Amino acid sequence: MNVDINLLYAGAALAGTASALLYLRGKHWADAALAFAAGISLAALLAAPATLTASGSAGPLALDTTGAGIVPSDALASALAQLPSTPRNALIEIKGHGLQEAQWRDMPVRRVQWQPSNEGLLWLDFPRTLPLGRSFALTVRRGTPQAGWRLQLLAENGQLLAEARAGDAVAEALSVQWQPPMAETMVLQARLLDKDGKTAAQGPVPLRVLDAIPLQVQGRFGAPSFDTRVLNQLLTDSNSIIDWQTTLGKSLTRSEEARAPLVHPNLLVADAAWLESGGLRGALAQAAQGMPVLVLGGNAGDAALWQRELGLKLAPQSATTEREDMRHLLLSGATLDFAAGAQIPAAGGAWQAFARDKDGKPWLWQREWQKGRLLWLGVRDWHRHAISEPAALGQWWQQVLDMAALGSLQKVRWLEAEPMPLPGLRTELCAQGVAAGGAVSVGQEAMRWQARSERADAACVAFWPRAAGWLALNSQDTESAVFVYSVEDWPAWQAALRHDATARYASRSAQPVARLPRAGSAAAAPAAVADTQQAWACAVPRWLLGLAFASSLLLLWWRERR
């Protein structure tokens, strides 16, 4: 049978007050005082938290999370069970790296005493899903920088795919890159070697390589060039749908029709010569409707037109400083040298530098134009790298397209799950383009999307993985998958994630827990009672309250016996 504890406090105080009134009717002043003191001390004793120490302050609740896993030890589980019943100003003493984010979410916010340490921690950063044609990049950061260590990326059969070395200098992080050859679902391996060549850590790196959604690109050029020819080949090799037109003479145009209708074009690419010859008005109309326009400014000649129509100030390049104006871009370990355009833009007004080379010199500018935007590519002669550095050139153009083109329309966009899903640990998965209440299947379990206040543009679902491995996802006829790690995988990374989650919990504990209700509201009375009880508990220690209650009853009994 559950009894409201507030009734016990009130009952003890009421009993003492009633007894004191009865003694007052008989004019037994001392007995009335003793009865009243006994009732009030008993009520305060019941209100005082059990964790009060002799000094009258709340004692810290110790959480020893050293070596903690998904299932806490008996001592840690007992301490976590006491946490919800502790006062709001109670102190939690955390030993170790703390708990996982999903575990902290179930705990009320309390003050934290914690000494964080990065010793022996690892952080891994890599994409879980990658379109075909992109480079996969893995970055590993160590809690304590070291010299001479190596990072290796291994295939599923153990073959070495990529390697990075720290050298003799002390390094905190290393990165490796690899180009997947085909679309498939795989589980790579990452291995860390110390300076002596011994394995310091190794674990799985899941990756899903998907067929890229083809870009839909319009190309308009006022004169043929090797640059546009190379760009056409790069787009064709990436399976893009291109509508290409090149002016060969005064009344002669070579056209390359798109292999499929351009339903949702992602980008209009035009050289400055075509725009200056009469195409600018149509390009601006497309930009006003939301289409990005990428201007290849290498052959710009009419500076007055760009200043008058777009507010872009161009300055002719000096022949004596052509080598000094080269742009140097570092890609995949290779440095690409690009010559600047004949007319160099000057940032100002609505135009701003959008990308810079390794020396800090701008090579891409942009400005907003109603619903869309205009971009100016201020380098030329990239065709010179098509034979010597084809991979680096392709990566550079991929960067340009990522910055310039609109994203492809997708019915459902799956967002990456937690950094490291584990069996038995609550995992949250979110997606864009789905409605709250819609059906989603996680493995063999049917669930419903739920709205999240912190994710206005997406819906989420929470689940508890049962086993390690790939877990299939399906919603609205679109499929995805999430990889569940084993509890033995990457212990240093698990500790680092617990470290980060505990740091976030400690930062939340420094903020106000909740806004107090307004005076006179229905919630104000319970809050005031709790605050009064907490004030009593902090003012007088429990042992003194018990002594006062026992002394009052003994004195009252002694006087009654007389």
N, C-alpha and C positions, 0 to 999 in steps of 0.2 A: 504494500500500500504506500503510495507516494504522498508525502505531506509537504506542502510549501514551507520552505525554511523560514520565510518571512513571518509565517504564522507562529512559529516557535519563538522568534524574537519578541513579537508582540505579546504572545501569551505569557512569557516570562516577565516582561515589564508590567503587563496588566495585573498578573498575580501579585507582584510585589507592591504595586500601587493600591490594589484592593485591600491587601493585608494591612498596609499602613493606615488606610482610612478607618478600618475596623478598630485598630489600636487607638487612633485619635478620638473615636467616639467614647472610648473609656478613659481618655486623657492619659494614656500611657505613651508619653512623648518619646522616651528612649526606645521603647519597643517598636514604635511606628518608624523611627529613623532606621533601625536595624532591618526591619522588613523591607522598607523601600530600597535600602542599599543592597540587600540580597537579591531582589528582583532585577535591579538595574545591572549589577555585576554579572548575573547569570545571562541576561540578554546580551551584554557586551561580549561575554565569553563565547556565546554561540555565534555571534557575528564575526568574531576574529578569525582570520584564515588559519588553517592548520600549519602553514609553512612559516609562521612568525617565529623569529628567534628571540633570544633573551634581550637583545637590544631594541626590539620592537619594530624592526624593518624586515621586509620580505626577503628571505634567504634565496640565493640563486638556485635555479633548477639546472642541474648538470646534465648535458647531453653529450655523451662520449661517442662520437661518430667515427672514431679511428677504425679504418677497415670496414666501414659499414657497407652493406650491400642492399639489394632490393628488399630482402627480408631482414628486419633489424634483429639484433640480439635481444635476449630477454630483458636485460637491464635497460637497453635503449628503448624497447617497446614499453616498458613500465614508465620510464620518464616521459615519453611522448604521450602516454595516456593521461598523465597528470597535467600536461601543458594547458589544455583547454580550461581547466578549473583554476588556474593561477590568476591572481589579480592582474588588472590591466597594466599596472606599473611594475610587475614582477620582472626579475632579471633572469635571463637564460645564459648560462655559461656553456659555450660550444667548444668541444675539443675535437680536433681533426678537421676534415674538409667540409663537414656538414652533410646535408641531405640533397636529394635531387629536387629539381624545380617542381615536379608533380607532387612530391611529398610536402614541400613547404607550402604549397597552395592550400593544403588541408589544415594547416596550423594557424591559429590566431596570431596576430602580430604582437610581439612582446619585445622589450628591450634586450639587446644582445651584447654579450661580452665574448669577443672572439679575436684570436690572433692568427690572421691568415698567413699562409706560407705557400710559395710557389715551388718549393723543392720537390723535384721528381714529377712535375706535371707536364702534360702534353696537350696541345690544342691542334686539331686537324680542321682544315678548311678546304672544301672541294664541292663542286656541284654534283648532285645526285642524278640529275637528268641533263642530257646534252644533245642538241641537234647534231645530226651528222654533218661533218665539214668543219665543226668548231674544234678548237684545241682544249683538251682536258688539262686542268691545272690543279695540282695538289700542293698545299702549303702546310708545313708542320712547324709549330712554334714550341720551343721548350721553355719551361719555367726558369731554368738556370742556363744562361748561355755557355756554350762550350766550344772548344777548338778541335778541328780534325774530324768531326763527325760527318756522316753521309746519310742521305735520304735516297732510297731506291723505290721505284715503282715496278712491280712484278705482275706479269700476266697470270691467268688462272693456272697455267701449267708450270709456273715458276720462272719463265723467261724474263730476263731483264728488259724493261721497256724504256726506262729513263733513269738518270741518276744525277744528283747534285751533291757537291762537296763543299764543306765549310772552309777547307784549307787550314792554314796555320793561324788565321785570325779567329778571334772569338765571335761566334755567330749565334744568334737567338733563333732564327727561322731560316728554313730552306724551302725552295719551291722546285717542282719538276713539271714539265709539260709533255703531253703525248697526244698524237692525232689518231683517234679511233678510225680504223679502215672501213668499218661497216656498222650498220644499225643492229644492235643486239643488246641483250641484258647480260651483264657479267658481274663478277665479284673479283676485283683486282686485289693485290696485296701491297701494302706499304711496309717497308723495313727500314729501321734506323740502326746504323752501325756506329760504334764508337771509334775513337782514333786508332784502336788496336785491331779493328775489323771484326769485333765481336758484336753479335746482335743485341741491341739495347731494348728494342721493342719491335713488334710486328703484329699486324692485324689486317682484317678485311677492309676493302674500300669498294662499296657497291656503286655501280654506275649503269644507267640505262641510256643507251644511245638510240635516239629516235630519228626517223626520217624527217628531214626538215620540211616545213611548209614552204613551197616555192614562193619567192618574191615576185611581184608583178611590177615591172619597171618599164617606163616610157623613156626612150632616148631620142633626143633631137640635137643634130649637130650641123653647123654651118660649113664644115670642111672636113674631109677625111684626114685622119692622123693615126700614127702608130699607137698613141695613147688610147684613143677610143676603140681601136681594134683589140687591144689587150683587154680593156674593160669588158667588151662584148664577149670575149672568150672566157673571162673569169665568171661572168654571170651565166653563160651557157653551161659551163662545167658544174656550176652549183645548182643546175636544174631550174633556174629562174625562168619565168615567162616574160619575154621581152618584146616590146614593140619598138623597132629601131628604124630611124630615118636619118640619112646622111645626104647633105646637099653636095653634089659633085660639080655642078656648074650653074650657070644662070637659070637654066630651065630643066636641069637634070637632077633627079633625086633617086637615091638607092634606098629601097625600103625592105625591111625584114619583118614580115607579119608575125604576130604572136601565135604560138602553137595552140593556144587556148584563149578564150575571151578574158580580157582584163576586167573582171567584175569589181574588184577592190584594189586599184593600183596603190602601191606602197610608196612610189617615188617617181619624180620626173627629173631626169638627168639631162642637162643641156649645156653646151659650151657657150662661151660669151659671144662668139661670132654669130651663132644662130639667133640668140636673143637680140643682138644689136641690129640684125637684118630684118626685124619685124616680128619676132616671136615673143618679145617681152610682154606685150599686152595679154596674150593668151596664157602665158605662164603665170602672170600675176593673178589672173582670174582663177586659175586652178589653185594657186596658193591661198587665195581668199576663201575657198571652199574647204580648206584643210589639207590639201596635198603639199607635202614638202617638195621644194624645188632645190636641187643641188646644181650650182653653177660651176662649170669647169672654167676657171678664170685665166687659164694659161694663154689664151689668144685674145684677151680683151684689148680693144683699141680705142673705143670712144669713151674717154673718161667723163666727158661732160654729160653724156646720157645717164650714166650710173649715178652721178652726183645729183642730176635733176630729178630722175624718176624714183630713185631708191635712197638717196641721201648717203651713198657710199663714196667716200673720197678715195680716189686712186692716184698713186704717184708712180711715174715711170721709173723703172729700175735702171740704175747706173751700170754701164758696162764694166766699169773699173771695180765695182764691188760685187760682181756676180758670184764669185767664189765665196765671199764672206756672207752672202745672203742664202747660201745653201741651207736646207733643212735636213737635220739628221734624226732619223727615227729608229729607235732600237726595238727590234721584234725578233723573238725566238733566237736570241744570241747574235743576230746579224744586224748591222747598222745600214739602213737604206738612206742614200743621199739623194735628195730631190732638189731640183732647181726651182727657184721661186718664179712666179709668173712675171710676164713683161710689165704688168701693172700691179703694184703692191698695195693692198688695202691698208687704210689707217683706221684703227678702231676709234669709235667716237659716235656720239648720238645713239641711234637705235642699234648700230652694229657693234658687236662685241666679239673678242677672240674666244673661240670655242674649244680649240685644241692647240697644244704647243708641242714642240719637239723636245729632245733631251736637253737642249741648251736654253730652253725657255722662249724660243722664237715661235710666234703663232703661224699656223699653216691652214687653219680652218676658222672662218668667221660666220656668224649667223645674226639674224634679226627676225622678230615676230612680224607676221603679215596677216592681219585679221585672224581667221581661224587656223591658218597654217604658219609656215616660216620659210625663210630663204636662207640658203647656206652657200658660202663662197669658198671653193677649194682653190687655194692660192699657190699650188705647186704644179709642176708639169714634168714631162719626160720620165714618167714612171715605167714606160715600156722597156727602158734599159735594164731593168731588174727582172724581166719576165723569164730570161734564160739563166742568169747567174743566181738569183735568189727567188725562185717561183713561190716557195712556201711562205717566205716572209712577205712577199708582195701580196699574196692572197690574204694573209692575216691582216695586213694593213688595210686593204679594201674592205675586209669584213668589219673592221673597226669603223671605217667611214660609213658603211651602210647601217651599222648599229646606231651610230649617232644621227644619221640623216633620215633613214626610212621609217615609215610607220610600221608598227608591229602587225603581224598577220592576225586576221580575225580568227578567234577560237571560240567554240561553243562553251567549253568548260576548261578552265585553267587551274590545274592542280598546284597548290602551293606546297613547298617542301615541308615535311613533317618535322618532328623534334630532331635535334642534332643526332641523337643516338637512342632510338627506340630499343627497349629491353623487355624481355618476357616478364609479365607481372607488373610492369610499370605503366601507369596511365599515359597514353599517348594521344595527342590532339592532332587531327588532320583537318585542313581547311581547303576550300576551293572557291574560285570565282566563277560566276555564271550559273550558279545553282541557287535554288530558292529554299528558304527554311521550310522544313516539313517534307521536302522531296526525298525520294528513296535513294539510298546508297548501300552498297554491299561491301563489307570489309571481310575478305576471305569468304567464308561460308555464312557469315552472320549478316542479316538484313537490319539496317539501321535507318535513322532519319536525320537529315541535316538540321542543325540548330543555329539560331542567330547568336552572334556574340557582340556585346556592346563595344568592345575594343576593335572589332573588325566590321566596319559598316559595309564594306564592299564584298564581303565573303561570308560563307556559312561554314560551320565546323561540326565535327563529330569526334567524340572521345571514345577510346576503346582500350582494352587491356590485352596486348598480344600474349598468346599462349606458348609459342615456340619460336625459335630463331629461324631466319630464312626470309625469302620473299613472300609478301602478303599481297594478294591481288585486290585491286580496288575497281569498282564500277559504279558509274552514275550517269544517267541520261545517255546511255549507249557510248560513253567514253570510258576508256580503261586507263589504269595506271597501276603502280605497284610501290610498296614501301618495304624497305629492308629492315628486318628486326635482328639486332646483334645478339650474340650470346653473352651471358653474364661474365664469361671469361675473356671476352674480347676487349682489348685496349683498356686495361685497368688504370693506366695513368691518365687516359683521356676521360674515363668515367670520373676519376677524382677531380680533374680540372672542371668538368661540368658541374659537379657538386660544389666546388669552390666558387664558381661564378654564381650559382643559384643561391648559395648562402650569403654572398656579398649583396645580391639584390634584396634578399630578405632583411639583412641588416640595414640596408638603406631605407627600406620601407618602415622599419621599426623606429627610425629617427623622425618620421612624419607623424602628425596627429592621426590616431586610429580612426576616429569618427567624429563627425560634427555633433555637438551636444544638442538635444532637443530644446525648443523654445520653452520658456517658463509658461506654465499654465496648460501645456499640451498634455495629451494622454500619456505620452512616453516620458514626460518629465518626472513624474512621481517615482517610477521604478529606478530611473537613473539617479534621482536625488537620494533614494533609500540606499542604493549601492554605494554612492559617494559618502554618505553618512557612516555606513558600516565600515568602509575602508578608512575613514578618518579616525573612528574609534579604535580600529585595529592598529593603526600606525601610532596612535597616541599612547596606548597602554599595552604592555606585553601580556600575553595569555596567562603566564604564571601569576602575575599580580592580580589579574581579574579572578582567577580561581581562588587565590588566597583571600581576596576580599569577600567572595561569596561564602567560602567555608567559615571564615571568621564571623561573618554576620549571623549565619545560621547557628553556630555554636554559642555565640553570646546570647542570641534570642532564646535558644533552648535552655541555657543556664539560668536566664532571668525567669523563664516560665517555671522551671523546677523550684526556684525559690518561692 
